[in-house]
């Protein structure tokens, strides 16, 4: 496999670079990415997380210039300044809010500045925010007024927490909106036409590169849009089979430092 043209490493975070329950890169993954950076290769994190939910250690470990967040709906610099964004419409926001309020579903909208709850604040917190996590205090409860959008614009993404049997009938009810299962009783909700490939496209313009210069690592269904067009698309060993089907290669599991091992195996570092 030709690796000579690789100039950008794009990585999902959760269960790709950092295993579930951990808050920092392993020594091996950190050293591998730093070696790539020392060779002049750019590293881009591309995650479903909001900027305020990024592990603080990432900023110490990696000199990242730009970061893809909220499943491609937002591109920021390392200081959180928004470089590009793709908000929902008011109709989208109102329809999601109505479903969640009427069915007692925890609703957290990912606005440009932070995550804000518009329905069932505590249910959302219990299902989405790890107790004691460094970003726990950043979530704003606006379930009474629901007016955060008036100052900060319409949301860029959404996460909802509730009974899957209650949520299931609504998953095809809003045109242009995808309800993607994330974990038990939790769903990512986002624009159908905005994916993690959207943020990579913006990064390629920023760096004056093409997909032929990209190696991409991911583990979940929301990673396949940027795994597939990359020159080298890599699914983690812990990925489901449908993700592996979109990839050129399968790396070892995240818990075994699969990103570092694959970069070494390919001779990129």
C-alpha positions as CSV (number, residue, x, y, z in Angstrom):
1,X,0.0,0.0,0.0
2,X,1.4,3.4,-1.1
3,X,2.0,5.6,2.0
4,X,4.3,8.2,0.4
5,X,1.6,10.7,-0.2
6,X,0.1,10.6,3.3
7,X,0.1,14.1,4.8
8,X,-2.9,14.0,7.1
9,X,-3.9,11.5,9.8
10,X,-7.6,11.8,10.8
11,X,-8.7,10.0,13.9
12,X,-11.9,9.5,15.8
13,X,-11.4,9.6,19.6
14,X,-13.7,7.2,21.5
15,X,-12.7,3.6,21.0
16,X,-10.3,4.6,18.3
17,X,-7.6,6.6,20.0
18,X,-8.9,6.3,23.6
19,X,-10.7,3.3,25.0
20,X,-14.0,3.7,26.8
21,X,-13.6,4.8,30.4
22,X,-10.1,6.3,29.8
23,X,-9.5,10.1,29.6
24,X,-6.1,10.2,27.8
25,X,-4.0,8.8,25.0
26,X,-1.8,5.8,25.8
27,X,1.9,6.5,25.8
28,X,2.2,4.5,22.6
29,X,-0.5,6.3,20.7
30,X,0.8,9.7,21.9
31,X,4.3,8.9,20.9
32,X,3.2,7.6,17.5
33,X,1.2,10.7,16.6
34,X,4.0,13.0,17.8
35,X,6.5,11.1,15.6
36,X,4.1,11.7,12.6
37,X,3.9,15.4,13.4
38,X,7.7,15.6,13.7
39,X,7.8,14.2,10.1
40,X,5.5,17.0,8.9
41,X,2.3,15.0,8.8
42,X,-0.8,16.8,10.2
43,X,-3.0,15.2,12.8
44,X,-6.7,15.9,13.0
45,X,-9.2,14.7,15.6
46,X,-12.6,14.1,14.1
47,X,-15.3,13.3,16.7
48,X,-18.9,13.4,17.6
49,X,-18.1,15.2,20.8
50,X,-18.6,18.9,21.4
51,X,-15.4,20.9,21.7
52,X,-16.1,21.4,25.4
53,X,-16.3,17.6,25.9
54,X,-12.8,17.0,24.5
55,X,-10.4,15.3,26.9
56,X,-8.1,18.1,28.2
57,X,-5.1,15.9,27.9
58,X,-5.4,16.0,24.1
59,X,-4.4,19.6,24.0
60,X,-1.2,18.8,26.1
61,X,-0.3,15.7,24.0
62,X,-1.0,17.0,20.5
63,X,-0.3,20.3,18.8
64,X,-3.6,20.1,16.9
65,X,-4.4,23.1,14.6
66,X,-7.9,22.2,13.7
67,X,-10.5,19.8,15.2
68,X,-13.7,18.3,13.6
69,X,-16.5,18.1,16.2
70,X,-20.2,17.3,16.4
71,X,-20.1,14.6,13.7
72,X,-18.7,17.0,11.1
73,X,-21.1,19.9,11.8
74,X,-18.4,22.1,13.4
75,X,-14.7,22.8,12.6
76,X,-12.8,24.6,15.3
77,X,-9.2,25.7,15.9
78,X,-7.4,24.3,19.0
79,X,-8.7,27.3,21.0
80,X,-12.3,26.5,20.2
81,X,-12.8,29.3,17.6
82,X,-15.4,28.1,15.1
83,X,-14.0,28.0,11.5
84,X,-17.0,26.4,9.9
85,X,-20.4,25.3,11.1
86,X,-23.6,23.6,9.7
87,X,-26.6,24.4,11.9
88,X,-30.0,22.7,11.9
89,X,-33.1,24.8,11.0
90,X,-35.6,26.1,13.5
91,X,-38.1,23.6,12.2
92,X,-35.6,20.8,13.0
93,X,-34.9,22.1,16.4
94,X,-38.6,22.6,17.2
95,X,-39.6,19.1,16.0
96,X,-36.9,17.4,18.1
97,X,-37.8,19.5,21.1
98,X,-41.5,18.6,20.8
99,X,-40.8,14.9,20.6
100,X,-38.6,15.0,23.7
101,X,-40.8,17.2,25.8
102,X,-43.9,15.2,25.1
103,X,-42.2,11.8,25.7
104,X,-39.9,12.6,28.6
105,X,-36.7,12.1,26.7
106,X,-33.5,13.8,27.8
107,X,-32.5,16.3,25.2
108,X,-29.1,18.0,24.9
109,X,-28.5,20.3,21.9
110,X,-24.9,20.9,20.8
111,X,-24.8,24.7,20.2
112,X,-21.7,26.5,19.0
113,X,-20.6,27.5,22.5
114,X,-21.7,24.5,24.7
115,X,-24.2,21.7,25.2
116,X,-27.6,22.9,26.5
117,X,-30.5,20.8,27.7
118,X,-34.0,21.6,26.4
119,X,-35.9,18.7,28.0
120,X,-35.4,16.4,31.0
121,X,-32.0,17.8,32.1
122,X,-31.2,15.2,34.7
123,X,-32.2,12.3,32.5
124,X,-29.8,13.6,29.9
125,X,-27.0,14.1,32.4
126,X,-27.4,10.7,33.9
127,X,-27.3,9.1,30.4
128,X,-24.7,11.2,28.6
129,X,-22.3,12.8,31.1
130,X,-19.9,10.7,33.2
131,X,-20.1,11.7,36.8
132,X,-17.1,13.7,37.8
133,X,-15.9,14.2,34.2
134,X,-14.1,17.5,33.6
135,X,-16.9,18.8,31.3
136,X,-19.8,18.0,33.7
137,X,-20.2,21.6,34.8
138,X,-20.2,22.9,31.2
139,X,-23.7,21.6,30.4
140,X,-26.4,24.3,30.8
141,X,-29.9,23.6,31.9
142,X,-32.3,25.6,29.8
143,X,-35.3,23.3,30.1
144,X,-37.4,26.1,31.5
145,X,-36.9,28.9,29.0
146,X,-35.5,27.0,25.9
147,X,-34.1,30.2,24.4
148,X,-30.3,29.6,24.2
149,X,-30.7,29.5,20.4
150,X,-31.8,33.2,20.4
151,X,-28.2,34.3,21.2
152,X,-26.1,31.5,19.8
153,X,-28.0,30.3,16.8
154,X,-29.6,27.0,16.0
155,X,-28.0,23.7,17.2
156,X,-25.3,21.9,15.3
157,X,-26.2,18.5,16.6
158,X,-28.2,16.7,19.3
159,X,-28.0,13.8,21.7
160,X,-31.1,12.3,23.3
161,X,-31.5,9.8,26.1
162,X,-34.6,7.8,26.7
163,X,-36.3,4.4,26.3
164,X,-35.4,3.0,22.9
165,X,-38.9,1.7,22.4
166,X,-40.3,5.2,22.9
167,X,-37.7,6.8,20.6
168,X,-37.9,4.2,17.8
169,X,-41.2,5.3,16.2
170,X,-39.7,8.8,15.7
171,X,-36.5,7.9,14.0
172,X,-37.8,8.5,10.5
173,X,-40.2,11.3,11.4
174,X,-38.2,14.4,10.6
175,X,-37.0,14.9,7.0
176,X,-33.3,15.4,6.6
177,X,-32.6,14.3,10.2
178,X,-30.9,11.1,11.2
179,X,-31.4,9.3,14.6
180,X,-28.3,7.1,15.0
181,X,-28.2,4.6,17.9
182,X,-25.1,5.3,20.0
183,X,-25.4,3.2,23.1
184,X,-28.3,1.7,25.2
185,X,-31.0,4.4,25.3
186,X,-28.8,7.0,23.7
187,X,-29.1,8.4,20.1
188,X,-27.0,10.9,18.2
189,X,-29.4,13.1,16.1
190,X,-27.9,15.1,13.3
191,X,-28.4,16.5,9.7
192,X,-28.4,13.7,7.1
193,X,-26.2,15.7,4.7
194,X,-23.6,16.7,7.2
195,X,-21.1,13.9,8.2
196,X,-17.6,13.5,9.5
197,X,-16.5,13.7,5.9
198,X,-17.8,17.3,5.9
199,X,-15.2,18.4,8.5
200,X,-12.4,16.5,6.7
201,X,-13.3,18.3,3.4
202,X,-12.9,21.6,5.2
203,X,-9.6,20.5,6.7
204,X,-8.3,19.5,3.2
205,X,-9.1,23.0,1.9
206,X,-7.4,24.5,4.9
207,X,-4.2,22.5,4.3
208,X,-4.5,22.5,0.5
209,X,-4.6,18.6,0.4
210,X,-6.8,16.0,-1.1
211,X,-8.3,12.7,0.0
212,X,-5.3,11.0,-1.6
213,X,-3.2,12.5,1.3
214,X,-5.4,11.0,4.1
215,X,-5.2,8.0,6.3
216,X,-8.3,7.8,8.4
217,X,-9.0,5.7,11.6
218,X,-12.5,5.0,13.1
219,X,-14.6,2.4,14.8
220,X,-18.3,3.3,14.4
221,X,-20.9,3.9,11.7
222,X,-20.5,7.7,11.9
223,X,-16.8,7.2,11.0
224,X,-17.5,5.4,7.7
225,X,-18.1,8.7,5.7
226,X,-14.5,9.7,6.2
227,X,-13.0,6.2,6.2
228,X,-14.3,5.3,2.8
229,X,-12.9,8.2,0.7
230,X,-9.5,8.3,2.4
231,X,-6.5,7.0,0.5
232,X,-6.1,4.5,3.4
233,X,-9.2,3.9,5.4
234,X,-8.7,1.9,8.7
235,X,-11.3,0.3,10.9
236,X,-10.3,-0.6,14.4
237,X,-10.4,-4.3,15.4
238,X,-13.1,-3.5,17.9
239,X,-15.4,-2.1,15.1
240,X,-18.5,-3.8,14.0
241,X,-18.4,-5.7,10.7
242,X,-20.4,-3.1,8.8
243,X,-17.6,-0.5,9.6
244,X,-14.9,-2.9,8.6
245,X,-16.6,-3.4,5.2
246,X,-16.0,0.3,4.4
247,X,-12.3,0.1,5.3
248,X,-9.1,-0.9,3.4
249,X,-7.5,-2.2,6.5
250,X,-8.4,-3.4,10.0
251,X,-6.1,-2.3,12.8
252,X,-5.7,-4.0,16.2
253,X,-8.2,-3.0,18.8
254,X,-8.2,0.5,20.3
255,X,-7.2,-1.0,23.7
256,X,-4.1,-2.5,22.1
257,X,-3.0,0.8,20.6
258,X,-4.2,-0.1,17.2
259,X,-3.6,3.3,15.7
260,X,0.1,3.3,16.7
261,X,0.6,-0.2,15.6
262,X,-0.9,0.4,12.2
263,X,1.1,3.5,11.6
264,X,4.2,1.6,12.4
265,X,3.2,-1.4,10.3
266,X,2.6,0.8,7.3
267,X,5.9,2.6,7.7
268,X,4.3,6.0,8.2
269,X,6.3,6.4,11.3
